[in-house]
Amino acid sequence: MEIDGTKDESLINPEFDVNETKLQNSLRQKTWDEIITKDSWMVFKVMAEFVDGYEKLAKIGPCVSIFGSARLKPESKYYEMAVEIAEKITKIGFGIITGGGPGIMEAGNKGAFNAKGKSIGLNIDLPFEQHFNPYINKSYSMNFDYFFVRKVMFVKYSQGFVVMPGGFGTLDELTEAITLIQTNKIGRFPIVLVGSEFWNGLLEWFKATLLKEGMIAEDDLDLYRVVDTADEAVAHIKAFYDKYAVNVNF
């Protein structure tokens, strides 16, 4: 295949780096037809995902989102802790929202399922490691093409965030929640980081670099709580709602 004189090597050479093709295509001049048929229609796909998400989630009631790695196995201590946290949060009246996949996401949905609570899964189409776990309520199972739409759903319909150990995706979700609270775009909902051993390096960097360089304020360090047990995580969320008369987030 050749577009504007540029061959798509991935179609004729299976060993060719697919990312190289994506880079080449992103740099070339697009035709008017491509702009209309691809870029403009993408707007309607995004709108459809937002509408579908709003319609399905608008009546779920107060929920807590649980973030964490898709790669952690059921034998991991963090997987077991996520199940326990979700069960206990469900029993105090919250639904559980996860990314709908394996690992910590599965653990969160499993805990809600075990406690007979609302178990919501917001899945994302990925070429690896992501698939629906079996513990999601069928009426609250959703699939997204766009990360940014999915993140809006996490934040819009959550009254708290429990962040288990995870990779880049988990850090993205954590910093999104912190940024929106820091900038007063959403209410100051509780953020709980589980596992001081895992998080301490990042949090020390917050203090030693971001705070020292004046890139965050000292009060920003109070936007989250670090805990090491399921009981501590649930107690922090419960205490927050016992102390403040906070309306649901929608």
N, C-alpha and C positions, 0 to 999 in steps of 0.2 A: 504493500500500500504506500502511496506517495501523496503527501499533502503539501502544496506550495513548494514542490521540489524537495521536501524532506521525507525520506523513507522511514516508515515505522519498522525499525530493525527487529523489534520484538516478535513481529509476525513471521519473519523469515529466518530468524536466528534465535532459537529458544534459550540460548545462553546469554542473550543480550540483557543488560540491566533494564528492567521495566521502568525504574525511576529515571533513567536517562531519557527514555521516550517521553515521560511526563514532563520533564524539564524542557525538552525540545519543543513540545507542543505548547507549553505555557509561554514560551518566549516568541513564538511566531505570530504574525499578524493574522487575526481571525477575519473570516469573511462575514459579510452582513447576514448571510443565511445562517451561519453558525451562531451568531449572536442572538438572532431571533429564535431559532429552534432549540438552542441549548440554554443559554444564559437567561433569557426571558422566561422560559418555561420553568426554570428552576425556582423562580419566585412563587409560582403556583404550587409546586411540590412542597416548598417550605410552608406556605400558608395552609396547605392541607394537613401537614403534620401538626401545626399549632392548633387548628380547629379540632382535629381528632383528639389531641391531648386534652384540650380544655373541656370538651364534651364528656370524656370518660372520667376525668379526675375532679371535676368541679364539685362533686357531692361526696367525696371520700371522707371528709372530716379531718380532724387534726392527725398529722402523720410525722414520723421521724425518718429521715433518710439515713441509710447506713452505707458508707463508702468503704472500699477496700479492694485488695488485689483479687483478680480473677484466677490467679495461679496457686493460691494456697489450697492445700488438700484438706479433706475432712479430719485427718489426724493431726493437723496443726492446732496448737493451743489457741491461736487467734480465731480459727474457724469455730472451735468449740465455744469460745468466749462470745463470738458474734451471735451464735444460736441462743445462748443464755441471755444476752442483752436484749435481743429481739423479743424473746418470750416474755421477759419481765416488763419491757416497755409496752408490749401489747396488753398485758394484764392491768396496766394503769390507764388504759384508754386510748392509746395511740395505734394507728396503723403503721406499717413498715413499708418504706419505698426503697428499692435497690435498683441496680442497673440490670437486673433480670438474668444475669449470666451465672457462671460457676464461681467457685472460690467463696470469698466473703459475701458476695451477693447471694449465692445460694444459701449460705448460712443464715443470713438475715431473713430471707423469705421462709426458710425452714422453721426458724424460731417463731415467726408470726403464724405460720401454718399450724405448728404444734399447739400454740395457745388459742387456736381457732379465731384469730383476728384477721384484719385486712392485710393481705400480702400482695403488694404492687410491684410489678417488674417492668422497667423501662429499658428494653433491650436496644442494642445498637448493632447494625450490620458491619461485621469486621471479617477480614479474610482468615483470621485465626482466633482461637481461644474463646470465642463468644458464642453462646447458644443459650436458649431459654432453659432455666432450671425447672424442675417439676413441682415446686412449692408455691407457685404463683396462682392467685385466684384468676380463673379464666377471664372474668369480666374486667380485670385490671392488668391484663397482659398487653403490652404495646411494643411495637417495633419502630425504630427510627433510622433514617438514613443520615441525619445531620446531628453532630455532637452538640451544636449550640442550641438547637431546639430541645434536645433531651435535657440539657443543663437547666434551661428555663423551667422545665417541668419539675425537676428536682427541687429547685429553690422555691418556685411559686406555691407548691403544695406541701411544703415541709415547715414544721414548727420547731425543728431541732435537727442537729446533724451529729451523727456518731461516725468518727473517722478511724477506721482500723488501718493497720499497716498495708501499704500498697505502693505502686509505682507511679509513673508519670500521670496516668489518668486520675488516680486518687489525689495526687498533688494538685492537679488542675481543678478538680471538684472542691477541694479544701480551700484553695486560694480564691476561687470564685465566690464561695460563701463568705469568707473573711472580707473580701473586697466590697461586696454588696452591703455588708453590715457596717464596715468602716466608713463607707461613703453615704450611709443613711438611705440607701435605695430599698432596703428591706429592714424590718424590725431587728432588734438585737436578740436574736434567737440563740439558744445555747449551742455551742460547738464543743464536742468532747473528743479529744484525741486519746485513743486507747493504746497503751504500751509505751511507757516512758523510755525504756531501753531503745525502742525503735525511733522515737521522735526526738530524743534529746539533742542529737547532732544538729538537726535542722533548727530547733528552737534556740540553741546556743548561737547559731549563725544569725538568726533574727536579732538577737541581742548584741552580739559582738560586731556585726557588720551593718545590718539595716538600721538599727537604732543608733549606733555610734556615728554612722554617716548622715543621720538626720532624715533617712528615707521613710521611716515610720515614727509615730509618736509612742511614748512610753505607755500611754493608755491602750494602744493597740495590742499590747501583750496580754491584756485582760480579756480579749475577745474569745479566748478559748480556755479550756480546762484540760489538764493532762491527768489521766487515771490509769490504774493498773488492774482493776477488777471490774466485773460486770456490775456488781452492786454499787460501786462508786459511780459508774457511768449513769446508771438508772437514777441513782439518788440525786445526781446533779440536775438532771432534766426535771425530775419530780419537784425538787426544791425550787427550781426556777418558776415553775407554774403554780406552786403553792404560794410563792412570794409575790408574784406579779399577776395582775388581772390583764392577761394578754389575749387579745382576740385571735382567732384562727387567721392564717396568712392569706386568705382570699375571701 
